[in-house]
């Protein structure tokens, strides 16, 4: 997948103020608590402790009262049954005689006697022969009545049943007794819990609550770490709270000392970073200058090598002319020069002179290109030049280097525009891009093509301000190994190179970025696909000499 990235060199690092945070303590400034005093009062430890304690006691009290009520109810109910049975046994024989003799008054009198008991609600007698005595209870309550059998007094041995007595226990009386007893106990428990809460709150507040409040107030002191209080927080306490407060104060004091050291280190670090940055800039400028001089030295060596051929040919041609003139001089002295020999020597001298003219013209062209490129690179002055012509001049000076490689440079130049800019920057830019393609783009390849193209981008609007948007787009494309995506963002960073320790300085693309952005006032971007090649795209305003003159005139006025 193709990836395109406009990259900026990361020359400055973001400064961050160091800070340390311990609990609610912050070295970056003031301290703050997560709750307001009102919220802390509602959620205080003593309040929570008391609520949990009383709640637990209340739950245990409810369970205890429930068990106590059940036990008391069963005991009262059993006692009522025992009392009723004892009283019935005392009146059983009168009951049997009254029923046997069909004495209704005596039977009713006995029934009223049993009903006079506090725990008895209703008594009635049922007989198979003489009917019922008293008012029987019907429904579900009848199932709760105690039942006793009456036997015939004359046939006691045979136990002939003559009736049955039903006694209904009074539940209201038992309930009242239980409510009275349990109510007293509940009241006593509530009073006990209130007194216990008061005692617990007082003890807890004195032993734990007030010391913790003092610790919280100490933590909420403004600028606690910057200026901690000198007084001891809890003098004389040797328990857990005292140890906690002493440890906390000791920690705050240590953080205070750490903060002072950090502030001192930060001040020194800022000065050190500024000093190192200045040194790094100086080193970078020296390395760039050394790289420029090295490139110029290589250019001188290449041009010198290239001049050897035309100068050698001119020297050989001059020797030929010298030999021809010597021959003619001898023939003239001997007066043996023929017309045919004269014509041959003249033709020979003419051809040799033509050779000298061509070879010296080539040498003059090489020297002219080298002189212009060298002057442009070293002078760093603005002048008017043809953009495409500068590219051709630069490639002419690179020919000695290119001839030693199996790679070729193809030109597709269509930006035939006179601009007012820095030709030295353009020349150095072209040299760096071509050399980068040779060293990195075609690493491990035995052949390849470097394509240089240029075009003039003119906006569709051809009004007064159209010239302000006119740009030159220059591209350098190779079809080599490409650049991995992880390295695309670092291409223009100073000292980044994949040839570290193998002759790579890591400044070539950084210099290109500096030349484009600062000298040409343009932008540079790179796109690459591993295995298929890399393309660098440069765009910068095409300011013509007329426009440049107007702008300089406007600045003067």
C-alpha positions in Angstrom: 0.0 0.0 0.0 1.4 3.4 -1.0 2.0 5.8 1.9 2.6 9.5 1.6 3.8 11.5 4.4 4.8 15.2 4.8 7.4 15.2 7.5 8.7 17.8 9.8 12.0 17.4 11.6 11.7 17.0 15.4 14.3 19.5 16.5 12.7 20.6 19.8 11.5 18.5 22.7 8.5 19.4 24.7 9.4 20.5 28.2 7.4 19.1 31.1 7.4 20.2 34.7 8.1 17.2 36.9 5.6 16.5 39.7 5.0 13.9 42.3 1.7 12.9 43.8 1.2 11.0 47.1 -2.3 10.3 48.1 -4.0 13.7 48.3 -0.6 15.4 48.3 0.5 17.0 45.0 3.8 18.6 44.4 2.5 20.6 41.5 0.8 23.2 43.7 -1.8 23.4 46.4 -3.5 20.5 48.1 -7.2 19.7 48.0 -9.6 17.3 49.6 -12.1 15.2 47.7 -15.0 16.1 50.1 -16.4 19.3 51.6 -16.5 19.6 55.4 -20.3 19.1 55.3 -20.0 15.9 53.3 -17.2 14.7 55.5 -19.5 15.2 58.5 -22.2 13.1 57.0 -19.7 10.4 56.0 -17.5 10.7 59.1 -15.9 7.5 60.5 -17.5 7.9 64.0 -21.0 8.4 62.5 -20.5 5.3 60.2 -19.1 3.2 63.1 -22.0 4.1 65.4 -24.6 3.4 62.7 -23.1 0.1 61.9 -22.8 -0.8 65.6 -26.3 0.3 66.5 -27.7 -1.4 63.4 -26.0 -4.7 64.3 -27.3 -4.4 67.9 -30.8 -3.6 66.6 -30.8 -6.7 64.3 -29.5 -8.8 67.2 -32.2 -7.2 69.4 -35.0 -8.0 67.0 -33.9 -11.6 66.7 -33.6 -11.8 70.5 -37.1 -10.2 71.1 -38.6 -12.6 68.5 -37.1 -15.7 70.3 -38.0 -14.2 73.7 -41.6 -13.6 72.5 -41.9 -17.2 71.2 -40.5 -18.7 74.4 -42.7 -16.4 76.6 -45.8 -17.2 74.6 -45.2 -21.0 74.8 -44.5 -20.7 78.5 -47.6 -18.6 79.3 -49.8 -20.8 77.1 -48.5 -24.0 78.9 -49.0 -22.4 82.3 -52.6 -21.4 81.4 -53.3 -25.0 80.3 -51.8 -26.3 83.6 -53.9 -24.0 85.7 -57.0 -24.8 83.7 -56.4 -28.6 84.0 -55.8 -28.4 87.7 -59.0 -26.4 88.3 -60.9 -28.8 86.0 -59.7 -31.8 87.9 -60.9 -30.2 91.1 -64.4 -29.8 89.6 -64.6 -32.9 87.5 -66.6 -35.0 90.0 -69.2 -32.2 90.6 -69.5 -31.9 86.8 -70.1 -35.7 86.4 -72.7 -35.7 89.2 -74.5 -32.6 87.9 -74.6 -34.1 84.4 -75.6 -37.6 85.6 -78.5 -36.1 87.7 -79.4 -33.7 84.9 -78.9 -30.8 87.3 -78.7 -27.9 84.8 -78.2 -25.2 87.5 -75.3 -27.0 89.1 -73.7 -27.6 85.7 -74.1 -23.9 84.7 -72.7 -22.8 88.0 -69.6 -25.0 87.5 -69.2 -23.6 84.0 -69.3 -20.0 85.3 -66.8 -21.0 87.9 -64.4 -22.2 85.2 -65.0 -19.1 83.1 -64.1 -17.0 86.1 -60.5 -18.0 85.7 -58.4 -15.2 84.1 -57.0 -17.5 81.4 -60.3 -19.1 80.4 -62.4 -17.4 77.7 -65.3 -19.8 77.2 -66.5 -23.2 78.7 -69.3 -25.5 77.4 -70.5 -29.0 77.9 -71.8 -31.4 75.3 -73.9 -34.5 76.2 -75.4 -37.2 74.0 -78.7 -37.3 75.9 -79.5 -34.1 77.7 -78.1 -31.6 75.1 -75.5 -28.9 75.6 -74.8 -26.6 78.6 -73.3 -23.2 78.0 -72.7 -21.5 74.6 -70.4 -23.5 72.3 -67.9 -21.8 70.0 -68.0 -22.6 66.3 -65.5 -22.2 63.5 -61.7 -22.3 63.7 -61.7 -21.2 67.4 -63.5 -24.5 68.3 -60.5 -26.4 67.2 -58.3 -24.6 69.8 -60.5 -25.6 72.8 -59.3 -28.1 75.4 -61.5 -31.2 75.5 -62.1 -33.4 78.7 -64.4 -36.5 78.9 -67.0 -36.8 81.8 -67.8 -40.4 83.0 -70.8 -41.8 84.8 -70.3 -41.8 88.6 -72.3 -45.1 89.0 -70.2 -47.0 86.5 -66.8 -45.6 87.1 -65.2 -48.9 86.6 -66.6 -49.1 83.1 -65.9 -45.4 82.4 -69.1 -44.8 80.5 -68.9 -41.4 78.9 -71.9 -39.1 79.7 -70.5 -35.9 78.2 -67.5 -33.8 77.2 -66.3 -30.4 78.6 -64.7 -27.9 76.2 -62.5 -25.1 77.7 -61.2 -22.3 75.4 -58.0 -20.5 76.6 -58.1 -16.7 76.5 -55.4 -15.7 74.0 -55.8 -11.9 74.7 -54.9 -12.3 78.3 -51.7 -14.3 77.3 -50.9 -11.7 74.6 -51.3 -8.8 77.1 -49.0 -10.5 79.5 -46.4 -11.2 76.8 -46.7 -7.6 75.4 -46.1 -6.2 78.9 -43.1 -8.3 79.5 -41.5 -7.9 76.0 -42.3 -4.2 76.0 -40.4 -3.7 79.2 -37.5 -5.6 77.8 -37.5 -3.7 74.5 -37.6 -0.4 76.3 -34.7 -1.5 78.4 -32.8 -2.5 75.3 -33.5 0.8 73.5 -32.3 2.8 76.5 -29.2 0.6 76.7 -28.4 1.1 73.0 -28.8 4.9 73.3 -26.5 5.0 76.3 -24.1 2.7 74.5 -24.1 4.9 71.4 -23.3 8.0 73.5 -20.5 6.2 75.3 -19.1 4.7 72.1 -19.3 8.0 70.2 -17.6 9.9 73.1 -14.8 7.3 73.4 -14.4 6.9 69.6 -14.4 10.7 69.0 -11.7 11.2 71.7 -9.5 8.3 70.7 -10.0 8.2 66.9 -12.3 10.9 65.5 -10.5 14.0 66.8 -7.0 12.7 65.8 -8.2 11.7 62.3 -9.8 15.2 62.0 -6.5 16.7 62.9 -4.8 14.6 60.3 -7.4 15.6 57.6 -7.0 19.3 58.6 -3.2 18.9 58.3 -3.6 17.4 54.8 -5.8 20.3 53.7 -3.2 22.9 54.6 -2.5 25.1 51.6 0.9 24.5 49.9 1.5 21.6 52.3 4.5 20.2 50.4 6.0 23.6 49.5 5.8 24.9 53.1 4.9 22.2 55.6 4.1 23.1 59.2 7.0 22.7 61.7 4.9 21.8 64.8 4.5 18.2 65.7 1.1 16.9 64.7 0.3 14.7 67.7 2.9 15.0 70.4 2.9 12.3 73.1 0.9 9.7 71.3 2.6 6.4 70.9 -0.4 4.3 69.6 -1.3 3.5 66.0 -2.7 7.0 65.4 0.4 8.6 66.7 2.6 6.4 64.6 0.5 7.2 61.5 0.7 11.0 62.1 4.4 10.9 62.7 4.9 8.8 59.5 2.7 11.2 57.6 4.7 14.2 58.8 7.9 12.5 58.0 6.7 11.6 54.5 5.6 15.3 53.9 9.0 16.5 55.0 10.8 14.1 52.6 8.5 15.1 49.8 9.3 18.8 50.6 13.1 18.0 50.3 12.4 16.1 47.1 10.5 19.0 45.7 13.3 21.4 46.5 15.8 19.0 44.8 13.5 18.7 41.8 13.1 22.4 41.4 16.9 22.9 41.6 17.4 20.1 39.1 14.7 21.5 36.8 16.4 24.9 36.8 19.8 23.4 36.1 18.3 21.1 33.5 16.7 24.0 31.6 20.1 25.8 31.6 21.8 22.6 30.6 19.3 21.9 27.8 19.7 25.4 26.4 23.5 25.1 26.5 23.4 21.6 24.8 20.9 22.9 22.2 23.3 25.7 21.3 26.1 23.3 21.1 24.0 20.9 18.9 23.1 23.7 16.6 26.8 24.6 16.2 27.7 21.0 15.6 24.9 20.6 13.1 25.9 23.8 11.2 29.6 22.6 11.1 28.5 19.2 9.8 26.3 20.8 7.2 29.2 23.0 6.1 31.5 20.1 6.1 29.0 18.1 4.0 28.7 21.0 1.6 32.5 21.3 1.3 32.8 17.6 0.8 30.2 17.7 -2.0 32.1 20.6 -3.5 35.4 18.7 -3.3 33.8 15.7 -5.0 32.5 18.1 -7.6 36.0 19.6 -8.2 37.5 16.1 -8.4 34.9 15.0 -10.9 35.2 18.1 -13.1 39.0 17.8 -13.0 38.7 14.2 -14.2 36.3 15.2 -16.8 38.6 18.0 -18.1 41.4 15.6 -18.7 39.8 14.2 -21.9 39.2 17.5 -23.8 42.5 19.0 -22.6 44.4 15.8 -23.6 42.8 15.9 -27.0 43.6 19.6 -27.4 47.2 18.9 -26.4 47.5 16.1 -28.9 46.0 18.2 -31.7 48.4 21.1 -30.8 51.3 18.6 -31.1 50.0 17.5 -34.5 49.9 21.2 -35.7 53.4 21.7 -34.4 54.6 18.7 -36.4 52.9 19.9 -39.5 54.4 23.4 -39.3 57.8 21.9 -38.7 57.5 19.8 -41.8 56.4 22.8 -43.9 59.3 24.8 -42.6 61.8 22.2 -43.6 60.3 21.8 -47.0 60.4 25.6 -47.6 64.0 25.8 -46.6 64.9 22.9 -48.9 62.7 24.5 -51.6 61.2 21.1 -52.3 57.6 21.9 -51.1 55.1 20.7 -53.7 51.6 22.0 -54.1 50.0 18.7 -53.2 52.1 18.4 -50.0 51.1 22.0 -49.0 47.4 21.3 -49.6 47.6 18.0 -47.5 49.3 19.8 -44.6 46.9 22.7 -44.7 43.9 20.3 -44.6 45.6 18.4 -41.7 46.1 21.6 -39.8 42.5 22.7 -40.4 41.1 19.5 -39.1 43.3 19.6 -36.1 42.3 23.2 -35.4 38.6 22.1 -35.5 39.4 19.4 -33.0 41.1 21.9 -30.7 38.1 24.2 -31.0 35.6 21.5 -30.1 37.6 20.0 -27.2 38.3 23.5 -25.7 34.7 24.4 -26.1 33.7 21.3 -24.2 36.3 22.2 -21.5 35.0 25.8 -21.4 31.4 24.5 -20.9 32.5 22.2 -18.1 34.5 25.0 -16.4 31.6 27.4 -16.9 29.0 25.0 -15.3 31.4 24.2 -12.5 32.1 27.9 -11.8 28.4 28.8 -11.8 27.4 25.9 -9.6 30.3 26.6 -7.2 29.6 30.3 -7.0 25.8 29.6 -6.5 26.5 27.2 -3.7 28.9 29.3 -1.8 27.5 32.8 -2.3 23.9 32.0 -1.2 22.6 35.0 -3.0 19.3 35.5 -4.8 19.4 36.0 -8.5 17.3 35.4 -11.6 17.8 32.0 -13.3 16.0 29.4 -15.4 14.9 26.6 -13.2 15.4 23.8 -15.8 18.7 25.2 -16.8 20.1 25.0 -13.3 19.0 21.3 -13.1 20.9 20.6 -16.4 24.0 22.5 -15.2 24.0 20.5 -11.9 23.6 17.2 -13.8 26.5 18.2 -16.0 28.8 18.5 -13.0 27.5 15.2 -11.7 28.3 13.3 -14.9 31.8 12.2 -13.8 30.2 10.5 -10.8 27.3 9.1 -12.8 29.6 7.6 -15.4 31.1 5.4 -12.8 27.8 3.8 -11.9 25.4 1.6 -14.0 22.5 4.0 -13.3 21.1 6.7 -15.6 19.2 10.0 -15.1 16.2 10.8 -17.2 15.0 14.4 -17.5 11.4 15.4 -18.0 11.7 19.1 -17.5 8.7 21.4 -18.5 9.1 24.3 -16.0 10.9 26.6 -18.4 10.4 29.6 -16.1 12.7 32.4 -15.0 12.5 32.8 -11.3 14.1 35.0 -8.6 15.4 32.6 -6.0 18.5 30.8 -4.7 20.1 28.8 -7.5 22.7 27.3 -5.1 19.9 25.9 -3.0 18.3 24.3 -6.1 21.6 22.9 -7.3 22.5 21.4 -3.9 18.9 20.0 -3.6 19.2 18.2 -7.0 22.7 16.9 -6.0 21.5 15.5 -2.7 18.4 13.9 -4.1 20.4 12.2 -6.9 23.1 11.0 -4.5 20.5 9.7 -2.1 18.9 7.7 -4.9 22.3 6.2 -5.9 23.3 5.3 -2.3 20.0 4.2 -0.8 17.4 3.9 -3.6 19.3 1.4 -5.7 21.2 -0.4 -2.9 22.0 -3.9 -4.1 20.8 -3.2 -7.6 22.9 -3.4 -10.8 20.9 -1.0 -12.9 18.2 1.6 -12.6 16.9 4.9 -13.7 16.5 8.2 -11.7 13.8 10.4 -13.2 13.8 14.1 -12.6 10.7 16.0 -13.7 9.5 19.6 -13.4 6.3 21.4 -14.3 4.8 24.8 -13.8 1.4 24.9 -12.1 -0.6 27.9 -13.1 -4.0 28.5 -11.5 -7.2 28.6 -13.6 -7.9 32.1 -12.4 -5.8 34.4 -14.6 -6.7 37.6 -12.9 -4.5 40.1 -11.1 -3.6 37.8 -8.2 -3.0 34.7 -10.3 0.8 35.0 -10.2 0.7 34.7 -6.4 -0.4 31.1 -6.7 1.9 30.0 -9.5 4.2 27.2 -8.4 7.0 25.0 -9.6 6.6 21.3 -8.9 9.9 19.3 -9.0 10.0 15.5 -8.5 12.9 13.1 -8.1 11.7 9.5 -8.5 13.6 6.2 -8.4 12.4 2.6 -8.9 14.5 1.0 -6.3 14.1 -0.7 -2.9 11.8 1.9 -1.3 11.5 3.1 2.2 9.7 1.2 5.0 6.7 3.0 6.4 8.2 3.2 9.9 11.1 5.3 8.5 9.0 7.7 6.4 8.4 10.0 9.4 12.2 10.1 10.1 13.5 10.8 6.6 14.0 14.5 7.1 15.2 14.3 10.7 18.9 15.3 11.3 21.3 12.5 11.8 18.8 9.8 10.8 20.5 7.3 8.4 20.3 3.6 7.7 24.0 3.7 6.8 25.2 4.6 10.3 28.9 3.6 10.5 29.1 3.0 6.8 29.7 6.6 5.6 26.2 7.9 6.1 26.0 11.2 8.0 22.2 11.5 8.1 22.3 15.1 7.0 21.4 14.8 3.3 17.6 14.8 3.6 17.8 17.2 6.5 19.7 19.7 4.3 17.1 19.2 1.6 14.3 20.0 4.0 16.1 23.1 5.2 16.8 24.3 1.7 13.2 23.8 0.6 11.5 25.3 3.6 13.9 28.2 4.4 15.6 29.1 1.1 12.8 28.3 -1.4 9.9 28.9 1.0 8.3 25.7 -0.2 7.3 22.2 1.0 8.8 18.8 0.5 7.1 15.4 0.9 8.0 11.8 0.3 6.0 8.8 -0.8 7.3 5.3 -1.0 6.4 1.7 -1.6 8.8 -1.0 -0.5 10.2 -2.8 -3.5 8.9 -0.4 -6.2 10.7 2.9 -5.4 10.5 6.3 -3.8 9.3 9.7 -5.0 10.3 13.1 -3.5 8.0 16.0 -4.4 9.1 19.7 -3.9 6.7 22.6 -4.4 7.7 26.3 -4.1 6.4 29.6 -5.4 7.6 30.6 -8.9 8.4 34.3 -8.1 9.5 36.0 -11.3 12.2 38.8 -11.3 9.5 41.5 -12.0 7.4 40.3 -9.1 10.5 40.2 -6.9 11.5 43.7 -7.8 8.0 45.0 -7.0 8.0 43.2 -3.6 11.4 44.7 -2.7 10.2 48.1 -3.8 7.1 47.8 -1.6 9.3 46.9 1.4 11.5 49.9 0.8 8.6 52.3 0.7 
